[in-house]
Amino acid sequence: MDIDENQTFDLGRWHCELEAQPAGAFFRAVAMCWPAQGEPVQLPQDAQPYATRPEALRHAQQQALRYARQH
């Protein structure tokens, strides 16, 4: 997976898409996950912006992994 691009991954019954959205000079981590059958879930965004796209994507990935493992 190239950390500079948007990412997707599957974990168990969950499919997740990760994105680093520009927010001025920073990036916001955005993660959306959905079960094999069901509606997408937009995970809450952090109030904290990240200095780089790879940093935002790493955080989005960690958030999505935690969510998918807990649900």
Biopython code that builds the backbone (N, CA, C, O; Angstrom):
import numpy as np
from Bio.PDB.StructureBuilder import StructureBuilder

atoms = [
    (1, "MET", "N", (0.841, -1.184, 0.000)),
    (1, "MET", "CA", (0.000, 0.000, 0.000)),
    (1, "MET", "C", (0.882, 1.242, 0.000)),
    (1, "MET", "O", (1.782, 1.357, 0.832)),
    (2, "ASP", "N", (0.645, 2.148, -0.894)),
    (2, "ASP", "CA", (1.392, 3.402, -0.957)),
    (2, "ASP", "C", (0.770, 4.382, 0.032)),
    (2, "ASP", "O", (-0.400, 4.743, -0.098)),
    (3, "ILE", "N", (1.541, 4.804, 1.004)),
    (3, "ILE", "CA", (1.013, 5.657, 2.079)),
    (3, "ILE", "C", (0.640, 7.053, 1.570)),
    (3, "ILE", "O", (-0.052, 7.790, 2.272)),
    (4, "ASP", "N", (1.084, 7.430, 0.365)),
    (4, "ASP", "CA", (0.767, 8.755, -0.165)),
    (4, "ASP", "C", (-0.562, 8.803, -0.901)),
    (4, "ASP", "O", (-0.992, 9.878, -1.319)),
    (5, "GLU", "N", (-1.220, 7.669, -1.069)),
    (5, "GLU", "CA", (-2.494, 7.609, -1.780)),
    (5, "GLU", "C", (-3.601, 7.219, -0.811)),
    (5, "GLU", "O", (-3.339, 6.757, 0.299)),
    (6, "ASN", "N", (-4.837, 7.412, -1.245)),
    (6, "ASN", "CA", (-5.960, 6.918, -0.448)),
    (6, "ASN", "C", (-5.832, 5.409, -0.349)),
    (6, "ASN", "O", (-5.235, 4.775, -1.218)),
    (7, "GLN", "N", (-6.382, 4.842, 0.691)),
    (7, "GLN", "CA", (-6.222, 3.413, 0.936)),
    (7, "GLN", "C", (-7.566, 2.736, 1.144)),
    (7, "GLN", "O", (-8.533, 3.356, 1.585)),
    (8, "THR", "N", (-7.604, 1.469, 0.822)),
    (8, "THR", "CA", (-8.757, 0.629, 1.158)),
    (8, "THR", "C", (-8.216, -0.670, 1.743)),
    (8, "THR", "O", (-7.114, -1.103, 1.406)),
    (9, "PHE", "N", (-8.993, -1.279, 2.613)),
    (9, "PHE", "CA", (-8.627, -2.595, 3.121)),
    (9, "PHE", "C", (-9.871, -3.294, 3.645)),
    (9, "PHE", "O", (-10.886, -2.663, 3.941)),
    (10, "ASP", "N", (-9.767, -4.601, 3.751)),
    (10, "ASP", "CA", (-10.835, -5.427, 4.300)),
    (10, "ASP", "C", (-10.322, -6.095, 5.565)),
    (10, "ASP", "O", (-9.183, -6.561, 5.618)),
    (11, "LEU", "N", (-11.168, -6.137, 6.577)),
    (11, "LEU", "CA", (-10.834, -6.806, 7.829)),
    (11, "LEU", "C", (-12.091, -7.510, 8.307)),
    (11, "LEU", "O", (-13.073, -6.867, 8.678)),
    (12, "GLY", "N", (-12.053, -8.825, 8.295)),
    (12, "GLY", "CA", (-13.247, -9.588, 8.656)),
    (12, "GLY", "C", (-14.381, -9.254, 7.709)),
    (12, "GLY", "O", (-14.233, -9.354, 6.491)),
    (13, "ARG", "N", (-15.519, -8.857, 8.269)),
    (13, "ARG", "CA", (-16.677, -8.525, 7.417)),
    (13, "ARG", "C", (-16.687, -7.055, 7.014)),
    (13, "ARG", "O", (-17.621, -6.618, 6.341)),
    (14, "TRP", "N", (-15.684, -6.287, 7.404)),
    (14, "TRP", "CA", (-15.648, -4.851, 7.150)),
    (14, "TRP", "C", (-14.765, -4.485, 5.963)),
    (14, "TRP", "O", (-13.704, -5.072, 5.751)),
    (15, "HIS", "N", (-15.222, -3.515, 5.204)),
    (15, "HIS", "CA", (-14.431, -2.891, 4.134)),
    (15, "HIS", "C", (-14.254, -1.430, 4.542)),
    (15, "HIS", "O", (-15.228, -0.769, 4.902)),
    (16, "CYS", "N", (-13.033, -0.922, 4.492)),
    (16, "CYS", "CA", (-12.768, 0.452, 4.923)),
    (16, "CYS", "C", (-12.031, 1.224, 3.843)),
    (16, "CYS", "O", (-11.183, 0.677, 3.138)),
    (17, "GLU", "N", (-12.363, 2.494, 3.723)),
    (17, "GLU", "CA", (-11.675, 3.418, 2.827)),
    (17, "GLU", "C", (-11.119, 4.557, 3.665)),
    (17, "GLU", "O", (-11.805, 5.110, 4.524)),
    (18, "LEU", "N", (-9.870, 4.894, 3.401)),
    (18, "LEU", "CA", (-9.168, 5.924, 4.153)),
    (18, "LEU", "C", (-8.771, 7.056, 3.222)),
    (18, "LEU", "O", (-8.426, 6.836, 2.061)),
    (19, "GLU", "N", (-8.826, 8.259, 3.746)),
    (19, "GLU", "CA", (-8.508, 9.437, 2.944)),
    (19, "GLU", "C", (-7.867, 10.497, 3.837)),
    (19, "GLU", "O", (-8.185, 10.599, 5.022)),
    (20, "ALA", "N", (-6.973, 11.276, 3.262)),
    (20, "ALA", "CA", (-6.395, 12.434, 3.951)),
    (20, "ALA", "C", (-6.883, 13.667, 3.204)),
    (20, "ALA", "O", (-6.401, 13.966, 2.111)),
    (21, "GLN", "N", (-7.827, 14.374, 3.785)),
    (21, "GLN", "CA", (-8.403, 15.548, 3.123)),
    (21, "GLN", "C", (-7.607, 16.792, 3.477)),
    (21, "GLN", "O", (-7.336, 17.043, 4.651)),
    (22, "PRO", "N", (-7.224, 17.588, 2.452)),
    (22, "PRO", "CA", (-6.518, 18.835, 2.732)),
    (22, "PRO", "C", (-7.393, 19.769, 3.569)),
    (22, "PRO", "O", (-8.597, 19.887, 3.341)),
    (23, "ALA", "N", (-6.762, 20.428, 4.537)),
    (23, "ALA", "CA", (-7.433, 21.415, 5.388)),
    (23, "ALA", "C", (-6.448, 22.569, 5.569)),
    (23, "ALA", "O", (-5.754, 22.656, 6.582)),
    (24, "GLY", "N", (-6.399, 23.434, 4.591)),
    (24, "GLY", "CA", (-5.402, 24.504, 4.615)),
    (24, "GLY", "C", (-4.027, 23.906, 4.387)),
    (24, "GLY", "O", (-3.809, 23.207, 3.397)),
    (25, "ALA", "N", (-3.102, 24.173, 5.288)),
    (25, "ALA", "CA", (-1.744, 23.635, 5.176)),
    (25, "ALA", "C", (-1.622, 22.262, 5.829)),
    (25, "ALA", "O", (-0.531, 21.693, 5.872)),
    (26, "PHE", "N", (-2.730, 21.724, 6.338)),
    (26, "PHE", "CA", (-2.720, 20.455, 7.053)),
    (26, "PHE", "C", (-3.634, 19.441, 6.366)),
    (26, "PHE", "O", (-4.210, 19.716, 5.314)),
    (27, "PHE", "N", (-3.756, 18.266, 6.979)),
    (27, "PHE", "CA", (-4.613, 17.209, 6.454)),
    (27, "PHE", "C", (-5.469, 16.650, 7.582)),
    (27, "PHE", "O", (-5.022, 16.548, 8.724)),
    (28, "ARG", "N", (-6.697, 16.292, 7.250)),
    (28, "ARG", "CA", (-7.606, 15.647, 8.197)),
    (28, "ARG", "C", (-7.752, 14.178, 7.802)),
    (28, "ARG", "O", (-7.896, 13.840, 6.627)),
    (29, "ALA", "N", (-7.710, 13.325, 8.815)),
    (29, "ALA", "CA", (-7.883, 11.897, 8.591)),
    (29, "ALA", "C", (-9.364, 11.593, 8.461)),
    (29, "ALA", "O", (-10.163, 12.005, 9.301)),
    (30, "VAL", "N", (-9.733, 10.870, 7.403)),
    (30, "VAL", "CA", (-11.122, 10.487, 7.184)),
    (30, "VAL", "C", (-11.158, 8.981, 6.937)),
    (30, "VAL", "O", (-10.449, 8.465, 6.073)),
    (31, "ALA", "N", (-11.990, 8.288, 7.702)),
    (31, "ALA", "CA", (-12.146, 6.843, 7.530)),
    (31, "ALA", "C", (-13.630, 6.527, 7.447)),
    (31, "ALA", "O", (-14.437, 7.034, 8.227)),
    (32, "MET", "N", (-13.971, 5.680, 6.489)),
    (32, "MET", "CA", (-15.341, 5.206, 6.338)),
    (32, "MET", "C", (-15.277, 3.688, 6.206)),
    (32, "MET", "O", (-14.503, 3.157, 5.410)),
    (33, "CYS", "N", (-16.097, 2.997, 6.991)),
    (33, "CYS", "CA", (-16.132, 1.538, 6.964)),
    (33, "CYS", "C", (-17.571, 1.076, 6.804)),
    (33, "CYS", "O", (-18.504, 1.749, 7.241)),
    (34, "TRP", "N", (-17.741, -0.072, 6.178)),
    (34, "TRP", "CA", (-19.080, -0.660, 6.122)),
    (34, "TRP", "C", (-18.981, -2.174, 6.084)),
    (34, "TRP", "O", (-18.046, -2.748, 5.525)),
    (35, "PRO", "N", (-19.983, -2.807, 6.702)),
    (35, "PRO", "CA", (-20.005, -4.264, 6.724)),
    (35, "PRO", "C", (-20.370, -4.807, 5.344)),
    (35, "PRO", "O", (-20.835, -4.070, 4.474)),
    (36, "ALA", "N", (-20.152, -6.102, 5.163)),
    (36, "ALA", "CA", (-20.464, -6.731, 3.882)),
    (36, "ALA", "C", (-21.909, -6.433, 3.469)),
    (36, "ALA", "O", (-22.191, -6.218, 2.290)),
    (37, "GLN", "N", (-22.808, -6.422, 4.432)),
    (37, "GLN", "CA", (-24.198, -6.065, 4.165)),
    (37, "GLN", "C", (-24.589, -4.966, 5.145)),
    (37, "GLN", "O", (-24.749, -5.214, 6.340)),
    (38, "GLY", "N", (-24.739, -3.768, 4.636)),
    (38, "GLY", "CA", (-25.117, -2.686, 5.525)),
    (38, "GLY", "C", (-24.689, -1.334, 5.001)),
    (38, "GLY", "O", (-24.093, -1.215, 3.930)),
    (39, "GLU", "N", (-25.003, -0.332, 5.772)),
    (39, "GLU", "CA", (-24.738, 1.052, 5.394)),
    (39, "GLU", "C", (-23.335, 1.471, 5.834)),
    (39, "GLU", "O", (-22.821, 0.970, 6.834)),
    (40, "PRO", "N", (-22.713, 2.395, 5.084)),
    (40, "PRO", "CA", (-21.401, 2.905, 5.480)),
    (40, "PRO", "C", (-21.466, 3.655, 6.805)),
    (40, "PRO", "O", (-22.481, 4.259, 7.149)),
    (41, "VAL", "N", (-20.364, 3.600, 7.533)),
    (41, "VAL", "CA", (-20.223, 4.310, 8.796)),
    (41, "VAL", "C", (-19.049, 5.274, 8.661)),
    (41, "VAL", "O", (-17.906, 4.842, 8.507)),
    (42, "GLN", "N", (-19.322, 6.576, 8.716)),
    (42, "GLN", "CA", (-18.252, 7.578, 8.704)),
    (42, "GLN", "C", (-17.730, 7.682, 10.127)),
    (42, "GLN", "O", (-18.466, 8.070, 11.034)),
    (43, "LEU", "N", (-16.467, 7.339, 10.328)),
    (43, "LEU", "CA", (-15.899, 7.398, 11.667)),
    (43, "LEU", "C", (-15.645, 8.849, 12.052)),
    (43, "LEU", "O", (-15.373, 9.679, 11.185)),
    (44, "PRO", "N", (-15.731, 9.161, 13.331)),
    (44, "PRO", "CA", (-15.551, 10.549, 13.767)),
    (44, "PRO", "C", (-14.177, 11.086, 13.375)),
    (44, "PRO", "O", (-13.175, 10.373, 13.438)),
    (45, "GLN", "N", (-14.149, 12.345, 12.972)),
    (45, "GLN", "CA", (-12.884, 12.980, 12.622)),
    (45, "GLN", "C", (-12.247, 13.557, 13.870)),
    (45, "GLN", "O", (-12.936, 14.013, 14.783)),
    (46, "ASP", "N", (-10.928, 13.532, 13.896)),
    (46, "ASP", "CA", (-10.195, 14.177, 14.990)),
    (46, "ASP", "C", (-10.284, 15.681, 14.836)),
    (46, "ASP", "O", (-10.373, 16.202, 13.724)),
    (47, "ALA", "N", (-10.259, 16.358, 15.941)),
    (47, "ALA", "CA", (-10.193, 17.822, 15.908)),
    (47, "ALA", "C", (-8.802, 18.264, 15.483)),
    (47, "ALA", "O", (-8.622, 19.368, 14.969)),
    (48, "GLN", "N", (-7.823, 17.400, 15.698)),
    (48, "GLN", "CA", (-6.429, 17.723, 15.396)),
    (48, "GLN", "C", (-6.108, 17.440, 13.925)),
    (48, "GLN", "O", (-6.319, 16.323, 13.452)),
    (49, "PRO", "N", (-5.602, 18.437, 13.202)),
    (49, "PRO", "CA", (-5.132, 18.172, 11.837)),
    (49, "PRO", "C", (-3.710, 17.610, 11.877)),
    (49, "PRO", "O", (-3.002, 17.767, 12.873)),
    (50, "TYR", "N", (-3.304, 16.967, 10.808)),
    (50, "TYR", "CA", (-1.983, 16.355, 10.730)),
    (50, "TYR", "C", (-1.130, 17.108, 9.712)),
    (50, "TYR", "O", (-1.642, 17.627, 8.720)),
    (51, "ALA", "N", (0.169, 17.159, 9.969)),
    (51, "ALA", "CA", (1.087, 17.956, 9.153)),
    (51, "ALA", "C", (1.300, 17.368, 7.762)),
    (51, "ALA", "O", (1.563, 18.110, 6.816)),
    (52, "THR", "N", (1.190, 16.050, 7.625)),
    (52, "THR", "CA", (1.448, 15.420, 6.322)),
    (52, "THR", "C", (0.322, 14.458, 5.969)),
    (52, "THR", "O", (-0.397, 13.964, 6.838)),
    (53, "ARG", "N", (0.192, 14.209, 4.682)),
    (53, "ARG", "CA", (-0.798, 13.238, 4.196)),
    (53, "ARG", "C", (-0.519, 11.839, 4.765)),
    (53, "ARG", "O", (-1.448, 11.192, 5.248)),
    (54, "PRO", "N", (0.740, 11.346, 4.725)),
    (54, "PRO", "CA", (0.994, 10.007, 5.284)),
    (54, "PRO", "C", (0.631, 9.898, 6.762)),
    (54, "PRO", "O", (0.123, 8.864, 7.196)),
    (55, "GLU", "N", (0.882, 10.946, 7.537)),
    (55, "GLU", "CA", (0.530, 10.933, 8.960)),
    (55, "GLU", "C", (-0.990, 10.829, 9.131)),
    (55, "GLU", "O", (-1.469, 10.066, 9.970)),
    (56, "ALA", "N", (-1.735, 11.580, 8.352)),
    (56, "ALA", "CA", (-3.197, 11.529, 8.427)),
    (56, "ALA", "C", (-3.710, 10.156, 8.017)),
    (56, "ALA", "O", (-4.631, 9.631, 8.642)),
    (57, "LEU", "N", (-3.132, 9.572, 6.983)),
    (57, "LEU", "CA", (-3.565, 8.243, 6.547)),
    (57, "LEU", "C", (-3.237, 7.175, 7.585)),
    (57, "LEU", "O", (-4.032, 6.260, 7.801)),
    (58, "ARG", "N", (-2.087, 7.279, 8.223)),
    (58, "ARG", "CA", (-1.743, 6.315, 9.278)),
    (58, "ARG", "C", (-2.758, 6.389, 10.421)),
    (58, "ARG", "O", (-3.188, 5.363, 10.949)),
    (59, "HIS", "N", (-3.132, 7.608, 10.792)),
    (59, "HIS", "CA", (-4.111, 7.748, 11.869)),
    (59, "HIS", "C", (-5.470, 7.187, 11.439)),
    (59, "HIS", "O", (-6.126, 6.491, 12.213)),
    (60, "ALA", "N", (-5.889, 7.485, 10.219)),
    (60, "ALA", "CA", (-7.167, 6.964, 9.718)),
    (60, "ALA", "C", (-7.155, 5.441, 9.721)),
    (60, "ALA", "O", (-8.158, 4.810, 10.057)),
    (61, "GLN", "N", (-6.021, 4.848, 9.345)),
    (61, "GLN", "CA", (-5.909, 3.392, 9.330)),
    (61, "GLN", "C", (-6.027, 2.831, 10.752)),
    (61, "GLN", "O", (-6.737, 1.849, 10.968)),
    (62, "GLN", "N", (-5.351, 3.433, 11.705)),
    (62, "GLN", "CA", (-5.437, 2.970, 13.089)),
    (62, "GLN", "C", (-6.871, 3.070, 13.608)),
    (62, "GLN", "O", (-7.362, 2.161, 14.278)),
    (63, "GLN", "N", (-7.536, 4.178, 13.296)),
    (63, "GLN", "CA", (-8.915, 4.373, 13.737)),
    (63, "GLN", "C", (-9.837, 3.318, 13.118)),
    (63, "GLN", "O", (-10.683, 2.750, 13.809)),
    (64, "ALA", "N", (-9.674, 3.057, 11.822)),
    (64, "ALA", "CA", (-10.519, 2.077, 11.140)),
    (64, "ALA", "C", (-10.259, 0.662, 11.657)),
    (64, "ALA", "O", (-11.199, -0.113, 11.828)),
    (65, "LEU", "N", (-9.013, 0.323, 11.903)),
    (65, "LEU", "CA", (-8.698, -1.005, 12.438)),
    (65, "LEU", "C", (-9.336, -1.202, 13.806)),
    (65, "LEU", "O", (-9.914, -2.256, 14.071)),
    (66, "ARG", "N", (-9.238, -0.202, 14.678)),
    (66, "ARG", "CA", (-9.875, -0.297, 15.999)),
    (66, "ARG", "C", (-11.386, -0.485, 15.857)),
    (66, "ARG", "O", (-11.985, -1.329, 16.524)),
    (67, "TYR", "N", (-11.985, 0.311, 14.981)),
    (67, "TYR", "CA", (-13.443, 0.235, 14.797)),
    (67, "TYR", "C", (-13.856, -1.153, 14.300)),
    (67, "TYR", "O", (-14.764, -1.775, 14.853)),
    (68, "ALA", "N", (-13.179, -1.630, 13.249)),
    (68, "ALA", "CA", (-13.548, -2.920, 12.648)),
    (68, "ALA", "C", (-13.370, -4.064, 13.641)),
    (68, "ALA", "O", (-14.156, -5.010, 13.638)),
    (69, "ARG", "N", (-12.362, -3.990, 14.477)),
    (69, "ARG", "CA", (-12.128, -5.053, 15.470)),
    (69, "ARG", "C", (-13.142, -5.024, 16.610)),
    (69, "ARG", "O", (-13.430, -6.058, 17.212)),
    (70, "GLN", "N", (-13.689, -3.830, 16.912)),
    (70, "GLN", "CA", (-14.624, -3.699, 18.034)),
    (70, "GLN", "C", (-16.074, -3.947, 17.615)),
    (70, "GLN", "O", (-16.932, -4.147, 18.475)),
    (71, "HIS", "N", (-16.357, -3.937, 16.337)),
    (71, "HIS", "CA", (-17.759, -4.068, 15.889)),
    (71, "HIS", "C", (-17.975, -5.308, 15.068)),
    (71, "HIS", "O", (-19.091, -5.564, 14.619)),
]
sb = StructureBuilder()
sb.init_structure("model")
sb.init_model(0)
sb.init_chain("A")
sb.init_seg("    ")
for serial, (resi, resn, name, xyz) in enumerate(atoms, 1):
    if name == "N":
        sb.init_residue(resn, " ", resi, " ")
    sb.init_atom(name, np.array(xyz, "f"), 0.0, 1.0, " ", f" {name:<3s}", serial, name[0])
structure = sb.get_structure()
